[in-house]
Amino acid sequence: MKQSSTRRAMFVLAAILVAAAFSTPSLANDPDPLQDFCVADPTSGITLNGFPCKNPANVTAGDFFFAGIAKAGATNNTQGSVVTGANVEKTPGLNTLGVSLARIDYAPGGLNPPHTHPRATEIVFVLYGELD
């Protein structure tokens, strides 16, 4: 009788240890989120990957908006196209998000010069006309 209760106790202990081992990953989390946003402060003299964060008290709605993306660019050049970038330098609210946007205007017969996007993806949306 004593031997079966010892086995039962060992089984219960083993079951508790296995349950604890499998429940540990479900308890893992980031208890301290780094930040909600990091608006770029290009005036800072600090150099790092991206720009340092602006003091949140100095953040404005303008840090998240760039009106230049809505304006057509002049395509009267040898390529017949013009790129208007909207990256962190023009929209500081994009800092640390790994996101940029560009408007590309093409004249009829305009070219998209060969280029690359290392570690990035390009999505093209044609608003008017068509591209070959």
Number of C-alpha atoms within 10 A of each C-alpha: 5 7 8 9 10 11 11 12 12 12 12 12 12 12 12 11 12 11 11 11 11 10 11 9 9 8 8 8 8 7 6 6 7 8 6 6 14 21 25 24 21 16 9 11 9 9 9 7 6 15 21 19 18 18 11 10 6 9 17 11 7 12 16 14 15 14 10 13 17 9 10 14 16 13 17 12 10 8 14 16 20 21 16 16 17 20 17 24 15 19 20 24 24 22 21 17 12 10 11 16 15 14 18 18 21 22 14 12 11 17 16 15 8 5 6 9 7 6 5 9 7 10 5 9 9 9 6 7 7 9 12 4
